[in-house]
Amino acid sequence: MIGRLSQVFERCRTEDAILAVVLRGGGKKAFCAAGDIRALYGSVRSDATRDKTWLQFFIDEYRVDYAIHNFEKPVVALLDGIAMGGAVWGSPQGAALRIVTERTRMAMPETRIGMLPDVGATNFMGKMPLDMELYVGLTGAMLSGADAVACGLADICVPSPWLCDFVQRLETLHWDGREEAIDSLRRAFVPPANTEVHPQLEAHREQIRAHFSAAGGIESIVRSLQQDTPTDWSTATLANLTSNSPCMLEVTYHALLRGRQLALADCFRMELGIVYRAISEAIS
């Protein structure tokens, strides 16, 4: 998929008749369900790992995602349905307009498999409040479309049926220049006036702020949750954290803090180094 995506964007870049690019899932259920991880796991486990074919996968993925972040033409990402893994934080986060719906279920649960949120996540997650960044990044929490907008990971939440005829709306647009193009594209996706969205995380905002402070690190976060009066949310969050790789939780924690001070390209380099080290040591 990475190779095909690279080819498509190169063609879009060079063809003057193409004014903007829209990314959407190939089926009704998902934008992307992180299926590439299965092939990647097979590559890591096979004899081919001695040739580090898995490393080329990450290099190619990071190159494509970084190119999309710097793409000259406007990119729109339609994150309808399941949106998990690098497909959430990579190419869509480089889009000028990120559209979610009531069907969106967004997550990057890399800490659950001994990895960290990558493809630039340590950079653009840093635009969130620190406590929310740590909560989402460390737990891999599932976000609704409204949650994604509230966290700054999406721009507009629309009813899913509103996307059915978006092509016809795009055909009526006219613009001159990138900024005018983005404004026109936004107007094409603005939902009906009676659309209401309700972020689910808002009910737990104070708990997240209380427990996911940067001071003290992972042990402090876990201890804070253990000492709190048990609720469904705190119990589930604690179980989530304590079932993840302790080592990669620490690595992710420090990478998220460091990424807030780095440029996007430097975050990609940092993440690639961490991924290389994590996988190399796991298979050695």
ABEGO torsion letter per residue (X at the ends): XAAAAAAAAAAAAABAABABBBBBBABAABABAGAAAAAAAAAAABAAAAAGAAAAAAAAAAAAAAAAAABABBBBBBBBEBBBEAAAABAAAABABBBBBAABBBBBAAAAAGBBBBGGAAAAAAABBAAAAAAAAAAGBBBBAAAAAAAGABABBBBAAAAAAAAAAAAABBBBEAAAAAAAAAAAABBBAABBBBBAAAAAAAAAAAABBABGEAAAAAAAAAABBBBAAAAAAAAAAAABBAAAAAAAAAAAAAAAABBAAAAAAAAAAAAAAAAAAAAX
